[in-house]
C-alpha cells in the first residue's frame, strides 16, 4: 500500500489517477475504494456483471470494491435503479406491471434460496483475476424478504470471502437480521439514505443509535452525501460515530434531498470529512459512489476517474 510520502514523492499531490500502479489506492494514509453501484453500464447481473465491475475497477486502478448485490445476482437490472439521475430528460422509465414485479420477485426469491453451489466462488474469481479485492457484500435487507433470503446474504458474503455486509434497510427489518448476524458472527453495517417522513427509514442519528443497540454485530456504513442532503451535519456524525463506522460512502448531493452531482456542486462537506478522517487517524476506508451518470451520455469511467482524482488531491493537501 502506498504511504503518503511515497504517493506525493512519486506522483505529486495532483497526480493523475491513470498513472497509479494497480494496488490499493491510498492517499494521505486513507484507503479509497469503489461502491460497485458506480458502474451504471452494468445492465445484466451475474458473472457478466461481476466481470464488468472487476474490469472497470482495474481500469480505474482501484483494487477495493464493495459489491452491490443486484450486479452479482443473475438477473437483468431495471433502468429504474438509476432513474432519475441518469435521465437528463427527467422522464421516468415505464413502470413494470404488478404481474411483472411479482414474477421477478418470485424468481429472485427462488434463486436466492437455491443458488448453484459454486456460484459466488465464480463471482469472486472474476475479481481475483483482475486483482481486485472485495471489501463487503452490499446486500440490502428488504421487508419482503423471508428468513431464507435474509440468511442467504450471509452465506453469499462468506462464499465471496468477506466478513461484512453493508445494507440499506428499514429499522424494523434490522431487528429480524439480528439472529442471522449473530449466528454467522458477521458484521452488518447499515447504510443511511435521506430523511423521509417514514420513521422506519434509516436516516438519522436516532436511527443509528437504535440499530447499534440491537446487536454487537451491527455497525454503520455512513453515506455523508445522503446525510448532508437531509440537512444534517455529516461532520458531527463522523465525529460521534467514527468508532462504529466500517466504511464511508463519499460523493456529493444538493440540499433538500436534491440531485446527486459532481464534487463541488452540492452541499456535502466531502473535503472536510476526508481530511478529518485522515487527521484524526481513524483512516476509515472511503468508497466513492457515482450516482449522477448513466443515461445522459457521460462516461462512467471518465467521471469516476475525475471524482477519485478530487479525493486524492484533497487527501494530499495539508
C-alpha positions in Angstrom: 0.0 0.0 0.0 1.3 3.5 -0.8 2.1 5.7 2.2 1.7 9.4 1.9 5.4 10.1 1.3 5.6 7.5 -1.5 2.5 8.9 -3.1 3.5 12.5 -3.0 7.1 11.9 -3.9 6.3 9.6 -6.8 3.2 11.2 -8.2 2.8 14.7 -6.8 -0.3 16.0 -4.9 -2.4 16.3 -8.0 -1.2 13.1 -9.7 -3.4 11.6 -12.5 -5.2 8.6 -11.3 -4.4 6.9 -14.6 -0.7 6.7 -13.7 -1.1 4.9 -10.4 0.0 1.3 -10.1 -2.6 -1.4 -9.7 -2.6 -1.7 -5.9 -4.7 -0.4 -3.0 -5.5 3.2 -3.8 -4.2 5.2 -0.9 -3.9 8.9 -0.3 -2.8 10.5 2.9 -2.9 7.1 4.6 -6.6 6.7 3.8 -7.7 3.8 1.6 -10.0 4.6 -1.3 -12.4 2.1 -2.9 -15.4 2.0 -5.1 -19.1 1.1 -4.4 -19.9 -1.0 -7.5 -23.2 0.8 -8.0 -20.8 3.3 -9.6 -20.9 1.1 -12.8 -24.2 2.1 -14.3 -23.1 0.4 -17.5 -23.9 -2.9 -16.0 -27.3 -3.9 -17.3 -27.1 -7.7 -16.6 -26.2 -9.1 -13.2 -24.3 -12.3 -12.6 -21.0 -13.4 -13.9 -21.2 -10.9 -16.7 -22.0 -8.1 -14.3 -19.2 -9.1 -12.0 -16.7 -9.2 -14.8 -17.7 -5.7 -15.9 -17.3 -4.3 -12.4 -14.0 -6.0 -11.9 -12.5 -4.8 -15.2 -13.9 -1.3 -14.5 -12.2 -1.1 -11.2 -9.0 -2.5 -12.7 -9.1 0.2 -15.4 -9.5 2.8 -12.7 -6.5 1.4 -10.8 -8.7 0.7 -7.7 -8.4 -2.7 -6.1 -11.0 -2.5 -3.3 -14.7 -2.9 -4.1 -18.0 -3.0 -2.2 -20.1 -5.3 -4.4 -23.7 -4.3 -4.9 -25.8 -7.5 -4.8 -28.0 -6.8 -7.9 -24.8 -6.8 -10.0 -23.9 -10.2 -8.7 -27.3 -11.9 -8.9 -28.1 -13.4 -12.4 -31.0 -11.0 -13.4 -31.4 -8.0 -15.7 -31.0 -4.7 -13.8 -34.1 -2.5 -14.4 -33.4 1.0 -15.7 -35.3 2.4 -12.7 -32.3 1.6 -10.4 -30.6 4.7 -11.9 -33.5 7.0 -12.5 -33.9 10.0 -12.2 -30.2 11.0 -12.1 -29.3 9.1 -15.2 -32.1 10.6 -17.4 -31.4 14.2 -18.4 -34.9 14.4 -19.8 -36.3 13.8 -16.4 -38.8 11.3 -17.9 -39.3 8.2 -15.7 -38.9 4.8 -17.3 -42.0 2.8 -17.8 -43.0 1.0 -14.6 -43.4 -2.8 -14.8 -46.9 -4.1 -14.2 -47.8 -5.7 -10.9 -47.6 -9.1 -12.6 -44.1 -8.4 -13.9 -43.0 -7.2 -10.4 -44.4 -10.3 -8.8 -42.9 -12.6 -11.3 -39.4 -11.1 -10.9 -39.7 -11.1 -7.1 -40.6 -14.8 -7.1 -37.7 -15.6 -9.4 -35.2 -13.8 -7.3 -36.5 -15.4 -4.1 -36.4 -18.9 -5.6 -32.8 -18.3 -6.8 -31.6 -16.9 -3.5 -32.9 -19.9 -1.7 -31.2 -22.4 -4.0 -28.2 -20.8 -5.9 -25.7 -23.1 -7.7 -23.2 -24.5 -5.2 -20.1 -22.7 -6.5 -21.8 -19.6 -7.9 -20.3 -17.0 -5.6 -16.9 -18.6 -5.8 -17.2 -17.9 -9.5 -18.1 -14.3 -8.8 -15.1 -14.0 -6.6 -12.8 -15.5 -9.2 -13.7 -12.6 -11.6 -12.3 -10.2 -9.0 -9.3 -12.3 -8.1 -8.4 -12.5 -11.8 -8.5 -8.7 -12.0 -6.5 -8.4 -8.7 -9.4 -6.5 -7.1 -10.3 -7.3 -3.5 -13.8 -7.4 -2.2 -14.4 -5.4 0.9 -18.1 -6.1 1.6 -21.2 -7.5 0.1 -23.9 -4.8 -0.3 -27.0 -6.9 0.3 -29.9 -4.8 1.4 -32.4 -6.5 3.7 -35.9 -5.7 2.5 -39.3 -6.0 4.2 -40.5 -8.6 1.6 -37.6 -11.0 2.3 -38.4 -14.2 4.1 -35.9 -15.7 6.6 -34.2 -17.8 4.0 -33.5 -14.7 1.9 -32.1 -12.9 4.9 -29.8 -15.7 5.7 -28.8 -16.1 2.1 -26.9 -12.7 2.3 -24.6 -14.1 5.0 -24.0 -17.3 3.1 -23.2 -15.4 -0.1 -20.9 -13.0 1.7 -18.9 -15.9 3.2 -18.6 -17.5 -0.2 -17.3 -14.2 -1.6 -14.6 -14.2 1.1 -15.9 -11.2 3.1 -17.0 -10.8 6.6 -19.0 -7.6 6.2 -22.5 -7.0 4.8 -23.5 -3.4 4.1 -27.2 -2.9 3.9 -29.8 -0.3 3.1 -32.8 -1.4 5.2 -35.6 -0.4 7.5 -35.1 -0.1 11.2 -37.8 -2.7 11.8 -36.2 -5.2 9.4 -32.8 -4.8 11.2 -34.4 -6.5 14.2 -35.1 -9.6 12.0 -31.4 -9.6 10.9 -30.0 -9.9 14.5 -30.2 -13.7 14.9 -28.6 -14.3 11.5 -25.7 -11.8 12.1 -25.0 -13.4 15.5 -25.3 -16.9 14.1 -22.8 -16.3 11.4 -20.7 -13.9 13.5 -20.7 -11.4 10.7 -20.8 -7.7 10.9 -23.7 -5.8 9.2 -23.2 -2.1 8.6 -26.4 -0.2 7.9 -26.4 2.4 5.2 -28.4 5.6 5.6 -30.5 7.5 3.0 -32.1 10.9 3.1 -34.6 11.7 5.8 -38.2 11.0 4.8 -41.5 11.1 6.7 -41.2 7.4 7.4 -39.7 6.9 10.9 -38.8 3.3 9.9 -36.3 4.6 7.3 -32.6 4.6 8.3 -31.5 8.2 8.1 -30.9 10.0 11.4 -28.6 9.8 14.4 -31.5 8.4 16.4 -31.8 5.6 13.8 -28.1 4.9 14.1 -28.2 4.6 17.9 -31.3 2.4 17.8 -29.8 0.0 15.3 -26.4 -0.1 17.1 -28.2 -1.1 20.3 -29.7 -4.1 18.7 -26.6 -6.2 18.4 -22.8 -6.1 18.9 -22.5 -7.3 15.3 -24.2 -4.1 13.9 -22.2 -1.1 12.7 -22.8 1.9 10.4 -21.9 2.5 6.7 -22.2 6.3 6.8 -23.1 7.9 3.5 -22.1 11.5 4.1 -23.8 12.8 0.9 -27.2 11.4 1.8 -26.7 12.7 5.3 -25.8 16.2 4.2 -28.6 16.3 1.6 -31.0 15.7 4.5 -29.8 19.0 6.2 -27.9 17.0 8.8 -24.3 17.6 9.8 -22.1 14.8 8.4 -19.0 16.1 10.2 -20.8 15.7 13.5 -22.0 12.3 12.5 -18.4 11.2 11.7 -17.1 12.7 15.0 -19.8 10.9 17.0 -19.8 7.5 15.3 -16.3 7.1 13.9 -15.6 4.0 16.1 -18.8 2.4 14.9 -18.3 3.1 11.1 -16.9 0.3 8.9 -16.7 2.5 5.8 -17.8 5.8 4.4 -19.6 6.5 1.2 -18.3 9.8 -0.2 -19.9 11.7 -3.1 -21.9 14.9 -3.5 -25.5 15.9 -3.5 -27.6 19.1 -3.5 -29.6 20.2 -0.4 -33.1 19.2 0.5 -32.8 15.6 -0.8 -31.6 17.1 -4.1 -29.8 15.6 -7.1 -26.5 13.7 -7.0 -23.8 15.9 -8.6 -20.1 16.1 -9.2 -17.9 17.2 -6.3 -18.2 20.9 -5.6 -21.7 21.3 -6.9 -23.6 20.1 -3.8 -23.7 20.6 -0.1 -21.7 17.5 1.1 -18.6 18.6 3.2 -16.5 15.9 1.4 -13.2 17.7 1.8 -13.7 18.3 5.5 -14.8 14.7 6.1 -11.9 13.2 4.1 -9.3 15.4 6.0 -10.9 14.8 9.3 -10.8 11.1 8.7 -7.1 11.4 7.8 -6.0 13.8 10.5 -7.7 12.1 13.4 -6.0 8.9 12.5 -9.3 7.0 12.0 -8.5 6.2 8.4 -11.9 4.7 7.7 -11.9 3.3 4.2 -13.7 5.7 1.9 -15.8 4.3 -1.0 -16.7 6.6 -3.9 -20.2 6.0 -5.2 -21.1 7.5 -8.6 -24.8 8.3 -8.7 -25.3 11.0 -11.3 -24.1 9.4 -14.5 -25.7 6.8 -16.7 -28.2 7.6 -19.5 -27.1 11.2 -20.0 -24.2 10.3 -22.3 -21.3 10.8 -19.9 -18.7 8.1 -19.5 -18.8 6.2 -16.1 -15.0 5.6 -16.1 -14.0 9.2 -17.0 -16.4 10.7 -14.5 -15.3 8.3 -11.7 -11.6 8.9 -12.5 -12.2 12.7 -12.2 -14.0 12.3 -8.9 -11.3 10.0 -7.4 -8.7 12.5 -8.5 -10.5 15.1 -6.4 -10.4 12.8 -3.4 -6.6 12.2 -3.9 -5.9 15.9 -4.2 -7.9 16.7 -1.0 -6.2 14.0 1.0 -2.7 15.1 -0.1 -3.3 18.7 0.9 -2.3 20.0 4.3 
